[in-house]
Amino acid sequence: MTIWLPELAEQRPIYKAIVSAMSRDIAEGRLGPGERLPPQRELAYQLGVTVGTVTRAYTEAERQGLVIGEVGRGTFVKRSSADAPLLAMPSEPQQTSAGSAQDFIDLSANWPPEPPLAAEIGAVIQDECSRPDLGARLQYRRDLIGGEAARRAVAGHLETEGLSADWREIALTNGAQHAIFVSLLATTRPDDIVLCEELTFFAIKSAARSLSLRLRGVAMDEWGLRPDALDAACRATQAKVLYSIPTLQNPTNRIMPTERRREIAEICRRHDVTIIEDSIYAFLLDQPPCPYAALAPERSIHVSSLSKSVAPNLRLGFLRAPSHLMEAMTFAVRSSSYCSPPFTHDVGQRLIESGVAARSAKAMRDEARYRQELARRYFPDAERPSGGTPLHLWLELPSPWRSGSFVHAAYRAGVGVADAEVFAIGREEVPHAVRICLAAARTRDEMQSALGRLAALLPHGKEVGQALPLM
């Protein structure tokens, strides 16, 4: 919660003076997007006015579009765009208690480590660039969702996730996020309801906003999406699409066991719901559970990419969809980007067929395992998934911390983390938790420094003097 005390001008009525001060402080950056305002009773006490005056001010500020009220959660400065994962802190730190802006370590974005096989990836790209037919290969191609050879390679790659797919059911995209957008574009119409976990990947919000869709969060437990809650949501909303991250769920890192996936698939079959499965983190498990597309292939869209496992800037995403949706998928790709770059398809095909992609995924798993083990030394009570090594940590905060306050305290200590609010769908109470993206630190030493600063903020945080031995 923001400790905000407005400087009131000589203006009557007083509630308008509060609104004017709020507007000025937002414009000048003293109140940032997503920041939680003080409770009305507390601000009234600090200003020496009635609670009714502050209530009227907050109501007027909401009417003017300055803030938004969340039932049971408080009043927040309105975000300028639903497309950004606003983390209730300044976007570019100038000075923190940890030192200069150069000392700031941003662990709010779920980036993978720097590509461990960058030299091998570069050699493949260089070889592709030296081919005599390069000019022709840089032209448009007729197959907008990828040529047969590249799609066959991707179909083979998906077998590592336990999915056997026909290459004709594969479409190549500009990364997994584009694949999600394409899947929604192909399966929904404006004003449709899309179901998803009650805490989920923030980019689904921006996709839904762009397509005029309505998101409805579905309750979770320690294994992920609850079947009973999904069944009730399907009955109540008549929704026809479910977006789900069953493997190393973002942000909670939960892994749904295969038996529950069978239950979810059967519920979706009963209610005629199409499943969009985000499988971007499956490579972080040595043996990922059975995907939805293997349990209910006739209604499952399986989304993944090489961004986390090989290199983000290749922008090679892909999806597997049932054959009856492939025409709609092709149209969606053309409508949203015309096509993903064929040159990237060629590079991705080479990386998969040569084994570079598989070796890179293993190296990423090893690095994730190291960083997770180090994080556990600082935060031994943090939730840990069984059988996986995620790239981030989901930290439920001990009392008296609230997530927004911790985000600000971390920022002042020179570390960026993501507030649970960013991932929340709907108006249900959000846990006091933060997502800490371990791989976003450029080096292991930088990561250890960031973890030390965060641990020092907690009453029971552990001080760790030595890093784990290098692997």
Wavefront OBJ file of the C-alpha trace (Angstrom):
o trace
v 0.000 0.000 0.000
v 1.276 3.467 -0.894
v 1.947 5.828 2.015
v 0.372 8.794 0.290
v -0.529 12.046 2.023
v -1.737 14.701 -0.430
v -0.771 18.348 -0.116
v -4.129 20.066 -0.256
v -4.566 23.445 -1.918
v -6.983 26.044 -0.594
v -9.883 24.608 -2.505
v -13.477 23.966 -1.526
v -15.079 21.537 -1.218
v -12.244 19.518 0.356
v -12.992 16.343 -1.585
v -12.195 18.213 -4.813
v -8.882 19.345 -3.319
v -8.045 15.693 -2.631
v -8.898 14.756 -6.219
v -6.808 17.643 -7.577
v -3.817 16.595 -5.461
v -4.246 13.001 -6.610
v -4.367 14.036 -10.267
v -1.259 16.192 -9.849
v 0.713 13.459 -8.054
v -0.198 10.903 -10.738
v 0.872 13.303 -13.511
v 4.180 14.069 -11.763
v 4.972 10.434 -10.982
v 4.547 10.486 -7.204
v 1.701 8.006 -7.632
v 2.479 5.285 -10.155
v 0.163 3.018 -12.169
v -1.176 0.126 -10.118
v -0.285 1.656 -6.731
v -2.734 1.012 -3.914
v -4.061 4.123 -2.171
v -4.420 4.332 1.624
v -7.658 3.001 3.113
v -10.274 5.722 3.308
v -10.463 5.680 7.109
v -6.696 5.973 7.452
v -6.408 8.862 4.986
v -9.319 10.646 6.672
v -7.506 10.391 10.009
v -4.239 11.701 8.544
v -5.978 14.664 6.873
v -8.294 15.431 9.755
v -11.449 15.121 7.638
v -14.460 12.838 7.702
v -14.429 9.389 6.122
v -17.334 10.533 3.970
v -15.159 13.275 2.472
v -12.461 10.798 1.449
v -15.079 8.360 0.138
v -16.514 11.121 -2.038
v -13.013 12.009 -3.277
v -12.231 8.418 -4.225
v -15.594 8.082 -5.969
v -14.965 11.247 -7.977
v -11.423 10.130 -8.840
v -12.804 6.827 -10.137
v -15.416 8.679 -12.189
v -12.610 10.742 -13.751
v -10.670 7.578 -14.621
v -7.806 8.259 -12.203
v -8.305 5.202 -9.991
v -10.196 1.939 -9.910
v -11.824 0.326 -6.869
v -11.499 -3.410 -6.243
v -14.044 -4.865 -3.834
v -12.269 -6.283 -0.793
v -8.852 -5.194 -2.061
v -8.814 -1.397 -2.059
v -8.419 1.485 -4.493
v -5.624 1.575 -7.072
v -4.183 4.154 -9.435
v -5.555 3.181 -12.804
v -3.136 1.469 -15.128
v -2.543 3.346 -18.346
v -2.852 0.161 -20.367
v -4.030 -3.370 -19.690
v -1.272 -4.510 -22.041
v 1.561 -3.867 -19.576
v 2.462 -6.014 -16.557
v 2.569 -2.948 -14.338
v 4.333 -3.919 -11.174
v 3.459 -0.946 -8.972
v 6.923 0.587 -9.159
v 8.662 3.158 -11.358
v 9.603 1.743 -14.743
v 13.145 3.162 -14.762
v 14.836 3.468 -11.363
v 16.925 6.586 -10.867
v 18.232 5.970 -7.374
v 17.548 3.290 -4.790
v 18.808 2.645 -1.301
v 21.065 0.007 -2.855
v 22.868 2.652 -4.888
v 22.697 3.924 -8.451
v 20.370 2.776 -11.206
v 23.188 0.525 -12.420
v 22.838 -1.471 -9.167
v 19.183 -2.236 -9.881
v 18.501 -5.911 -10.669
v 15.160 -6.510 -12.355
v 13.736 -9.937 -11.503
v 10.184 -9.010 -12.530
v 10.293 -10.328 -16.119
v 10.384 -14.090 -16.681
v 13.332 -14.103 -19.042
v 15.478 -17.211 -19.519
v 19.245 -17.091 -18.941
v 21.469 -15.989 -21.800
v 21.523 -18.781 -24.421
v 24.123 -21.307 -23.210
v 24.762 -22.547 -26.769
v 24.904 -19.122 -28.402
v 27.979 -20.039 -30.454
v 26.298 -23.134 -31.912
v 23.116 -21.168 -32.635
v 25.194 -18.485 -34.319
v 26.973 -21.076 -36.461
v 23.622 -22.393 -37.723
v 22.429 -18.863 -38.557
v 25.708 -18.053 -40.315
v 25.529 -21.245 -42.344
v 21.922 -20.473 -43.366
v 23.016 -16.979 -44.445
v 25.812 -18.360 -46.629
v 23.577 -20.548 -48.780
v 23.487 -19.491 -52.466
v 19.668 -19.411 -52.527
v 19.457 -16.929 -49.634
v 17.791 -14.248 -51.735
v 14.953 -16.524 -52.744
v 14.575 -17.765 -49.170
v 14.126 -14.208 -47.922
v 11.052 -13.752 -50.100
v 7.440 -14.425 -49.091
v 6.327 -18.047 -49.220
v 2.933 -19.414 -50.013
v 2.615 -21.550 -46.889
v 1.943 -18.891 -44.248
v 2.086 -21.299 -41.302
v 5.386 -22.914 -42.287
v 6.726 -25.333 -44.860
v 6.400 -29.087 -44.543
v 10.017 -29.694 -43.491
v 9.936 -27.158 -40.652
v 6.545 -28.350 -39.428
v 7.730 -31.965 -39.470
v 10.736 -30.940 -37.363
v 8.469 -29.207 -34.846
v 6.161 -32.239 -34.713
v 9.208 -34.337 -33.801
v 10.268 -31.773 -31.210
v 6.843 -31.959 -29.517
v 7.408 -35.648 -28.844
v 9.743 -34.526 -26.025
v 6.595 -33.154 -24.338
v 4.748 -36.438 -24.765
v 2.749 -35.296 -27.773
v 2.584 -37.213 -31.035
v 1.337 -34.820 -33.719
v 0.763 -34.917 -37.457
v 2.840 -32.202 -39.138
v -0.323 -31.014 -40.931
v -1.724 -30.030 -37.509
v 1.254 -27.713 -36.794
v 1.323 -23.944 -37.358
v 4.447 -21.814 -36.845
v 4.103 -18.396 -35.199
v 6.073 -15.402 -33.936
v 6.663 -16.899 -30.502
v 4.289 -18.575 -28.042
v 2.513 -15.345 -27.139
v 1.561 -14.903 -30.788
v 0.405 -18.530 -30.841
v -1.899 -17.812 -27.896
v -3.292 -14.744 -29.680
v -3.801 -16.736 -32.890
v -5.564 -19.506 -30.945
v -7.951 -17.036 -29.324
v -8.573 -15.278 -32.638
v -9.438 -18.606 -34.272
v -11.769 -19.893 -31.538
v -13.621 -16.855 -30.146
v -15.777 -13.907 -31.123
v -15.939 -10.470 -29.463
v -17.606 -10.504 -26.019
v -17.037 -14.250 -25.557
v -16.026 -15.470 -22.109
v -12.662 -17.242 -21.794
v -11.914 -19.262 -18.667
v -8.423 -19.384 -17.126
v -6.703 -19.968 -13.799
v -7.495 -17.300 -11.195
v -3.799 -16.356 -11.270
v -2.336 -16.523 -14.764
v 0.171 -15.206 -17.307
v -0.476 -11.477 -17.566
v -0.285 -11.384 -21.394
v -3.608 -13.248 -21.640
v -5.157 -10.043 -20.278
v -3.769 -7.939 -23.116
v -4.802 -10.541 -25.698
v -8.328 -10.609 -24.280
v -8.494 -6.819 -24.287
v -7.335 -6.647 -27.907
v -9.972 -9.176 -28.982
v -12.770 -7.778 -26.762
v -12.993 -10.988 -24.736
v -14.054 -11.381 -21.114
v -11.805 -13.399 -18.794
v -13.192 -15.408 -15.879
v -10.821 -16.818 -13.291
v -11.272 -20.398 -12.053
v -10.205 -21.408 -8.545
v -7.005 -23.394 -8.008
v -5.496 -25.626 -5.341
v -2.016 -27.039 -4.839
v -2.334 -29.064 -8.084
v -3.592 -26.210 -10.246
v -7.040 -25.764 -11.785
v -9.803 -27.356 -9.676
v -12.119 -29.654 -11.681
v -15.191 -28.827 -9.575
v -14.603 -25.082 -9.999
v -14.119 -25.517 -13.755
v -17.334 -27.528 -14.080
v -19.254 -24.840 -12.158
v -17.721 -22.065 -14.286
v -18.656 -23.864 -17.511
v -22.239 -24.201 -16.309
v -22.480 -20.598 -15.120
v -20.861 -18.862 -18.093
v -21.441 -21.161 -21.097
v -17.809 -20.393 -22.008
v -16.390 -22.365 -24.922
v -12.646 -21.757 -24.434
v -10.281 -22.535 -21.557
v -6.726 -21.137 -21.401
v -4.574 -23.166 -19.018
v -0.924 -23.590 -17.998
v -0.913 -27.033 -16.359
v 2.871 -27.532 -16.311
v 4.884 -25.192 -14.048
v 1.941 -22.808 -13.968
v 2.837 -19.133 -14.264
v 3.062 -17.648 -11.645
v 2.490 -20.404 -9.032
v 4.782 -23.121 -10.506
v 2.167 -25.824 -9.826
v 2.258 -29.021 -11.875
v -1.059 -30.695 -12.610
v -0.861 -34.511 -12.409
v -2.058 -36.573 -15.351
v -5.177 -37.896 -13.593
v -6.438 -34.391 -12.978
v -5.723 -33.498 -16.592
v -7.993 -36.377 -17.569
v -10.724 -34.892 -15.368
v -10.265 -31.435 -16.898
v -10.313 -32.884 -20.418
v -13.528 -34.803 -19.695
v -15.236 -31.713 -18.260
v -14.267 -29.740 -21.372
v -15.557 -32.548 -23.584
v -18.854 -32.573 -21.698
v -19.306 -28.808 -22.050
v -17.857 -28.585 -25.594
v -14.964 -26.360 -24.454
v -11.786 -25.913 -26.503
v -8.587 -26.061 -24.432
v -5.648 -23.747 -25.188
v -2.728 -25.337 -23.338
v 0.302 -23.114 -22.753
v 3.194 -25.588 -22.542
v 6.073 -23.113 -22.689
v 7.721 -24.474 -19.505
v 7.325 -28.219 -20.148
v 10.963 -28.504 -21.242
v 12.011 -27.770 -17.635
v 10.785 -31.235 -16.604
v 12.706 -34.366 -17.525
v 9.382 -36.172 -18.021
v 6.448 -33.753 -18.294
v 2.941 -35.068 -17.556
v 0.668 -36.043 -20.417
v -0.528 -32.894 -22.275
v -4.201 -32.140 -22.867
v -3.652 -32.621 -26.606
v -2.822 -36.286 -25.990
v -5.919 -36.746 -23.793
v -8.446 -34.781 -25.847
v -6.828 -34.136 -29.242
v -10.119 -33.181 -30.891
v -10.484 -30.055 -28.693
v -6.975 -29.160 -27.554
v -4.576 -26.528 -28.913
v -1.032 -27.085 -27.677
v 1.189 -23.968 -27.594
v 4.968 -23.845 -27.155
v 8.125 -22.246 -28.580
v 11.926 -22.209 -28.564
v 12.026 -18.879 -26.701
v 12.706 -20.205 -23.190
v 14.619 -23.347 -24.144
v 16.888 -21.989 -26.925
v 16.779 -18.208 -27.499
v 13.982 -15.617 -27.121
v 14.899 -13.507 -30.139
v 14.482 -16.369 -32.591
v 10.736 -15.747 -32.116
v 9.851 -19.246 -33.232
v 6.598 -20.341 -31.665
v 4.308 -23.140 -32.717
v 0.970 -24.691 -31.977
v -0.668 -28.022 -32.593
v -4.408 -27.818 -33.294
v -7.036 -30.352 -34.407
v -7.420 -30.524 -38.176
v -10.849 -28.875 -38.193
v -9.279 -25.680 -36.762
v -6.296 -25.423 -39.109
v -8.060 -23.252 -41.691
v -9.069 -20.812 -38.946
v -5.509 -20.879 -37.577
v -4.064 -20.049 -40.994
v -6.486 -17.140 -41.345
v -5.589 -15.920 -37.835
v -1.852 -16.014 -38.588
v -2.383 -14.086 -41.809
v -4.632 -11.537 -40.099
v -2.240 -10.894 -37.219
v 1.195 -11.026 -38.869
v 0.804 -12.364 -42.450
v 3.295 -15.087 -41.497
v 6.139 -15.768 -39.144
v 9.558 -15.337 -40.843
v 10.367 -18.345 -43.079
v 14.077 -17.764 -42.488
v 13.445 -18.357 -38.775
v 11.598 -21.558 -39.692
v 14.715 -22.767 -41.514
v 16.967 -21.920 -38.576
v 14.595 -23.566 -36.089
v 14.399 -26.684 -38.228
v 18.198 -26.940 -38.278
v 18.465 -26.381 -34.508
v 15.947 -29.147 -33.840
v 17.293 -31.665 -36.340
v 20.928 -31.114 -35.336
v 20.212 -31.665 -31.650
v 21.207 -28.126 -30.641
v 17.667 -27.418 -29.387
v 17.654 -30.518 -27.171
v 21.131 -29.777 -25.756
v 20.145 -26.176 -25.125
v 17.017 -27.277 -23.245
v 19.134 -29.533 -21.019
v 21.596 -26.713 -20.327
v 18.674 -24.434 -19.420
v 17.337 -27.097 -17.036
v 20.740 -27.380 -15.385
v 20.973 -23.616 -14.948
v 17.405 -23.428 -13.607
v 18.224 -26.215 -11.148
v 21.280 -24.342 -9.867
v 19.352 -21.092 -9.425
v 16.435 -22.832 -7.720
v 18.759 -24.562 -5.267
v 20.423 -21.276 -4.427
v 17.030 -19.565 -3.992
v 15.954 -22.317 -1.574
v 18.888 -21.444 0.661
v 17.557 -17.916 0.993
v 13.854 -18.836 1.057
v 13.565 -22.382 2.430
v 9.812 -22.114 2.989
v 8.931 -21.067 -0.569
v 6.607 -23.396 -2.484
v 8.579 -25.943 -4.491
v 7.063 -28.001 -7.308
v 7.662 -31.732 -7.315
v 9.580 -32.950 -10.365
v 10.360 -29.602 -12.015
v 12.957 -26.838 -11.955
v 11.145 -23.601 -12.846
v 12.777 -20.376 -13.930
v 11.005 -18.396 -11.220
v 10.104 -18.560 -7.540
v 6.590 -18.016 -6.160
v 7.065 -16.543 -2.703
v 4.110 -16.226 -0.339
v 4.999 -13.457 2.079
v 5.011 -13.810 5.872
v 3.042 -11.419 8.046
v 3.004 -8.429 8.210
v 4.028 -8.030 4.563
v 1.467 -7.225 1.885
v 2.527 -7.856 -1.708
v 2.356 -4.218 -2.842
v 4.404 -3.047 0.134
v 7.002 -5.736 -0.456
v 7.307 -4.793 -4.146
v 8.064 -1.198 -3.130
v 10.493 -2.243 -0.400
v 12.275 -4.524 -2.879
v 12.477 -1.657 -5.355
v 14.040 0.585 -2.729
v 16.538 -2.221 -2.075
v 17.377 -2.291 -5.780
v 15.452 -5.374 -6.918
v 12.388 -5.641 -9.155
v 9.837 -8.385 -8.450
v 6.285 -8.968 -9.718
v 3.275 -8.352 -7.484
v 0.655 -11.120 -7.363
v -1.857 -8.445 -8.421
v -0.380 -8.523 -11.932
v -1.575 -12.101 -12.437
v -5.008 -11.841 -10.798
v -8.199 -12.360 -12.780
v -11.423 -10.924 -11.390
v -12.074 -9.465 -7.960
v -11.322 -12.405 -5.701
v -8.833 -11.868 -2.889
v -5.248 -12.105 -4.140
v -2.572 -13.860 -2.049
v 0.181 -11.761 -0.546
v 2.875 -13.165 -2.811
v 5.458 -12.128 -5.387
v 7.051 -13.804 -8.389
v 10.855 -13.695 -8.413
v 12.333 -14.472 -11.825
v 15.634 -16.157 -11.028
v 16.891 -16.432 -14.591
v 16.437 -12.713 -15.315
v 19.684 -11.913 -13.470
v 22.512 -11.794 -15.998
v 24.980 -13.700 -13.824
v 24.867 -16.027 -10.842
v 26.666 -13.432 -8.713
v 24.059 -10.821 -9.664
v 21.286 -13.250 -8.775
v 22.837 -13.996 -5.398
v 23.113 -10.286 -4.669
v 19.444 -9.772 -5.507
v 18.314 -12.735 -3.401
v 20.335 -11.465 -0.455
v 18.648 -8.066 -0.633
v 15.198 -9.656 -0.794
v 15.866 -12.093 2.051
v 17.008 -9.229 4.269
v 13.521 -7.718 4.000
v 11.825 -10.755 5.549
v 11.721 -11.363 9.311
v 12.851 -14.952 8.799
v 14.945 -14.533 5.657
v 18.191 -16.486 5.733
v 21.576 -14.869 5.253
v 23.701 -16.954 2.887
v 27.369 -16.244 2.568
v 28.477 -18.645 -0.142
v 26.921 -19.602 -3.455
v 26.611 -23.209 -4.496
v 29.685 -24.633 -6.217
v 29.693 -24.065 -9.971
v 28.374 -26.993 -11.999
l 1 2 3 4 5 6 7 8 9 10 11 12 13 14 15 16 17 18 19 20 21 22 23 24 25 26 27 28 29 30 31 32 33 34 35 36 37 38 39 40 41 42 43 44 45 46 47 48 49 50 51 52 53 54 55 56 57 58 59 60 61 62 63 64 65 66 67 68 69 70 71 72 73 74 75 76 77 78 79 80 81 82 83 84 85 86 87 88 89 90 91 92 93 94 95 96 97 98 99 100 101 102 103 104 105 106 107 108 109 110 111 112 113 114 115 116 117 118 119 120 121 122 123 124 125 126 127 128 129 130 131 132 133 134 135 136 137 138 139 140 141 142 143 144 145 146 147 148 149 150 151 152 153 154 155 156 157 158 159 160 161 162 163 164 165 166 167 168 169 170 171 172 173 174 175 176 177 178 179 180 181 182 183 184 185 186 187 188 189 190 191 192 193 194 195 196 197 198 199 200 201 202 203 204 205 206 207 208 209 210 211 212 213 214 215 216 217 218 219 220 221 222 223 224 225 226 227 228 229 230 231 232 233 234 235 236 237 238 239 240 241 242 243 244 245 246 247 248 249 250 251 252 253 254 255 256 257 258 259 260 261 262 263 264 265 266 267 268 269 270 271 272 273 274 275 276 277 278 279 280 281 282 283 284 285 286 287 288 289 290 291 292 293 294 295 296 297 298 299 300 301 302 303 304 305 306 307 308 309 310 311 312 313 314 315 316 317 318 319 320 321 322 323 324 325 326 327 328 329 330 331 332 333 334 335 336 337 338 339 340 341 342 343 344 345 346 347 348 349 350 351 352 353 354 355 356 357 358 359 360 361 362 363 364 365 366 367 368 369 370 371 372 373 374 375 376 377 378 379 380 381 382 383 384 385 386 387 388 389 390 391 392 393 394 395 396 397 398 399 400 401 402 403 404 405 406 407 408 409 410 411 412 413 414 415 416 417 418 419 420 421 422 423 424 425 426 427 428 429 430 431 432 433 434 435 436 437 438 439 440 441 442 443 444 445 446 447 448 449 450 451 452 453 454 455 456 457 458 459 460 461 462 463 464 465 466 467 468 469 470 471
